[in-house]
Amino acid sequence: MPARPVRNEKVMTIEVLNTAGQKTGRTIELPEDIFGVEPNDHVIYLAVKQYLAAQRQGTHKVKTRMEVKGASRKLHKQKGTGGSRKGNIRNPLYKGGGTIFGPKPHGYDHKLNRKVKDLAKIGALSYKAKENAILIVEDIKMDAPKTKQFNGVMESLGVASKKALFVYPETDINLYLSLRNIPNADAMELADINTYDIMNADVMVLTESAAKIFTEIEGSEA
């Protein structure tokens, strides 16, 4: 079974596991002001909303009456025909005519202050800590992309059946290629993690090197 976090007043201590899911005897102390705050649900909602909005392409487009094919001549005189007034054949009321007030390409992204984003990310990390959904594993070294081998690591850690987010300190192409075909696994650098990915994962697996960065950040702020 994965080690459960042990809380004290200032830090949260988690035992480091090896790739076989066994305790290594080492521990990492994660700072409480990042992993032990009271989450602000509304701020988390805003950050997730912004992330999802930014994923939308916004390339939808329809043609107006100025862009569809058709002559520009007036179909018949304005008065005296007994019928309604008409412009040209590109009139939106005709089949093949332009569209009134149709969608135009635009972005859906909206601004969110950096402090709000940081607060949301800290809240998401604290949720994972409260749910005992954080594991720390020794640095995973892959000599070559091997999906089967990485599946074995996930089985050993007890996360094979969960949405698992693996967080590492810097780009590791072999690690990324080993898990990219595993539907419920994702990996990203520590600098790139965001509120949505944290909340979307059932469990967050930090490599030992990535977890130590949190301690270094805490030490530099002290």
C-alpha positions as CSV (number, residue, x, y, z in Angstrom):
1,M,0.0,0.0,0.0
2,P,1.3,3.5,-0.8
3,A,2.5,5.5,2.2
4,R,0.0,7.9,3.7
5,P,1.1,11.4,4.5
6,V,2.0,12.3,8.1
7,R,1.1,15.8,9.0
8,N,2.8,18.1,11.6
9,E,2.5,21.8,12.2
10,K,4.7,23.1,9.3
11,V,5.4,20.2,6.9
12,M,3.9,17.1,5.5
13,T,6.2,14.1,5.5
14,I,5.8,11.5,2.8
15,E,8.0,8.4,2.4
16,V,9.8,7.9,-0.9
17,L,8.9,4.7,-2.7
18,N,11.0,2.8,-5.3
19,T,9.6,1.8,-8.7
20,A,8.6,-1.6,-7.1
21,G,6.3,0.2,-4.7
22,Q,8.5,-0.5,-1.7
23,K,9.7,2.0,0.9
24,T,13.2,3.3,0.4
25,G,13.7,4.6,4.0
26,R,13.9,8.2,2.7
27,T,11.3,10.9,3.3
28,I,10.4,14.2,1.7
29,E,8.9,17.1,3.7
30,L,6.4,19.1,1.7
31,P,5.7,22.6,3.0
32,E,2.3,23.1,4.6
33,D,1.9,26.6,3.0
34,I,1.7,24.8,-0.4
35,F,0.1,21.4,0.5
36,G,-1.8,22.3,3.6
37,V,-3.8,25.4,3.0
38,E,-7.6,25.7,3.0
39,P,-8.5,25.5,-0.7
40,N,-10.6,28.3,-2.3
41,D,-13.1,26.4,-4.5
42,H,-14.1,29.5,-6.5
43,V,-10.6,30.4,-7.4
44,I,-10.0,26.8,-8.5
45,Y,-13.2,27.0,-10.6
46,L,-11.9,30.2,-12.3
47,A,-8.5,28.7,-13.1
48,V,-10.1,25.5,-14.5
49,K,-12.6,27.6,-16.5
50,Q,-9.8,29.7,-18.0
51,Y,-7.7,26.6,-18.9
52,L,-10.6,24.9,-20.7
53,A,-11.6,28.1,-22.5
54,A,-8.1,28.5,-23.8
55,Q,-8.3,25.0,-25.3
56,R,-11.1,26.1,-27.6
57,Q,-9.9,26.9,-31.1
58,G,-12.5,29.5,-32.0
59,T,-12.2,28.9,-35.7
60,H,-15.9,28.7,-36.4
61,K,-17.0,30.9,-39.3
62,V,-20.0,31.4,-41.6
63,K,-20.3,33.6,-44.7
64,T,-22.1,36.8,-44.7
65,R,-24.1,38.2,-47.6
66,M,-21.0,40.0,-48.8
67,E,-19.0,36.7,-49.0
68,V,-21.5,34.2,-50.7
69,K,-21.7,33.8,-54.4
70,G,-24.4,35.6,-56.3
71,A,-25.1,38.7,-58.4
72,S,-25.5,42.0,-56.6
73,R,-28.3,43.3,-58.8
74,K,-31.7,44.0,-57.2
75,L,-34.1,41.2,-58.1
76,H,-37.0,43.5,-59.0
77,K,-38.1,47.1,-58.5
78,Q,-39.0,48.2,-55.0
79,K,-42.7,48.9,-55.5
80,G,-45.5,47.9,-57.8
81,T,-45.0,44.1,-57.9
82,G,-47.4,43.2,-55.2
83,G,-44.6,41.2,-53.5
84,S,-42.3,42.0,-50.7
85,R,-39.3,44.2,-51.1
86,K,-36.1,42.3,-52.0
87,G,-32.5,43.1,-52.4
88,N,-30.2,40.7,-54.3
89,I,-30.0,37.0,-54.4
90,R,-27.5,36.9,-51.6
91,N,-30.3,38.0,-49.2
92,P,-30.1,35.9,-46.0
93,L,-33.8,34.9,-46.6
94,Y,-32.9,33.0,-49.7
95,K,-31.3,29.5,-49.9
96,G,-27.6,30.0,-50.4
97,G,-27.7,33.5,-49.0
98,G,-25.5,34.9,-46.3
99,T,-26.0,34.3,-42.6
100,I,-27.1,37.0,-40.2
101,F,-25.1,37.5,-37.0
102,G,-23.3,34.2,-37.5
103,P,-20.1,33.1,-35.6
104,K,-16.8,34.7,-36.5
105,P,-13.3,33.5,-35.5
106,H,-12.3,34.7,-32.0
107,G,-10.4,33.5,-29.0
108,Y,-12.2,32.3,-25.9
109,D,-9.2,32.8,-23.5
110,H,-9.6,35.4,-20.8
111,K,-7.1,36.9,-18.4
112,L,-6.6,35.6,-14.9
113,N,-4.2,37.3,-12.5
114,R,-1.0,35.5,-11.7
115,K,-1.8,35.6,-7.9
116,V,-5.2,34.0,-8.6
117,K,-3.6,31.3,-10.7
118,D,-1.0,30.5,-8.0
119,L,-3.7,30.5,-5.3
120,A,-5.7,28.0,-7.3
121,K,-2.7,25.7,-8.0
122,I,-1.9,25.7,-4.3
123,G,-5.5,24.9,-3.4
124,A,-5.5,22.0,-5.9
125,L,-2.3,20.6,-4.4
126,S,-3.8,20.9,-0.9
127,Y,-6.8,19.0,-2.1
128,K,-4.6,16.2,-3.3
129,A,-2.8,16.2,0.0
130,K,-6.0,16.0,2.0
131,E,-7.2,13.1,-0.1
132,N,-3.9,11.3,0.4
133,A,-3.5,11.3,-3.4
134,I,0.2,12.3,-3.5
135,L,2.9,9.7,-4.0
136,I,6.7,10.3,-4.2
137,V,8.7,7.8,-6.1
138,E,12.4,7.7,-6.7
139,D,13.5,9.1,-10.1
140,I,12.3,6.9,-12.9
141,K,15.0,6.2,-15.4
142,M,14.1,4.8,-18.8
143,D,16.9,3.8,-21.1
144,A,14.4,3.7,-24.0
145,P,10.7,4.1,-24.5
146,K,9.1,1.0,-23.0
147,T,5.4,1.2,-22.4
148,K,5.2,-2.3,-21.0
149,Q,7.9,-1.6,-18.4
150,F,6.2,1.6,-17.4
151,N,2.9,-0.2,-17.0
152,G,4.7,-2.5,-14.5
153,V,5.8,0.5,-12.5
154,M,2.2,1.8,-12.3
155,E,1.0,-1.6,-11.2
156,S,3.7,-1.7,-8.5
157,L,2.7,1.8,-7.3
158,G,-1.0,0.8,-7.2
159,V,-2.1,3.5,-9.7
160,A,-2.6,1.4,-12.8
161,S,-6.4,1.7,-12.5
162,K,-6.4,5.5,-11.7
163,K,-5.8,8.7,-13.6
164,A,-2.2,9.2,-12.7
165,L,-0.3,12.5,-13.2
166,F,3.5,11.9,-13.2
167,V,5.5,15.1,-12.4
168,Y,9.2,15.2,-13.1
169,P,11.7,18.2,-12.8
170,E,12.8,18.5,-16.4
171,T,12.1,17.1,-19.9
172,D,12.5,13.3,-20.1
173,I,11.6,12.1,-23.6
174,N,11.9,8.4,-22.8
175,L,9.6,8.7,-19.8
176,Y,7.1,10.7,-21.9
177,L,7.2,8.2,-24.8
178,S,6.8,5.3,-22.4
179,L,3.4,6.5,-21.1
180,R,1.9,8.5,-23.9
181,N,-0.1,5.5,-25.1
182,I,-1.4,4.7,-21.6
183,P,-5.0,6.2,-21.6
184,N,-5.1,7.0,-17.8
185,A,-1.5,8.3,-17.4
186,D,-0.1,11.7,-18.1
187,A,3.3,13.3,-17.4
188,M,4.6,16.8,-17.4
189,E,7.4,19.0,-16.0
190,L,6.9,20.5,-12.6
191,A,7.1,24.0,-14.2
192,D,4.1,23.2,-16.5
193,I,1.6,21.7,-14.0
194,N,-1.7,23.6,-13.8
195,T,-4.8,23.5,-11.7
196,Y,-6.8,21.6,-14.3
197,D,-4.3,18.7,-14.6
198,I,-3.9,18.4,-10.9
199,M,-7.7,18.3,-10.2
200,N,-8.3,16.0,-13.2
201,A,-5.9,13.4,-11.8
202,D,-6.9,10.8,-9.2
203,V,-3.4,10.6,-7.9
204,M,-0.3,12.8,-8.4
205,V,3.0,11.0,-8.5
206,L,6.0,13.2,-7.9
207,T,9.5,12.0,-8.7
208,E,11.9,12.5,-5.8
209,S,13.8,15.3,-7.7
210,A,10.6,17.1,-8.4
211,A,9.4,16.9,-4.8
212,K,12.7,18.3,-3.5
213,I,12.1,21.4,-5.6
214,F,9.1,22.3,-3.4
215,T,11.4,22.1,-0.3
216,E,14.0,24.3,-2.1
217,I,11.3,26.9,-2.9
218,E,10.2,26.9,0.7
219,G,13.7,27.3,1.9
220,S,14.4,30.2,-0.4
221,E,11.3,32.0,0.8
222,A,12.1,31.5,4.5
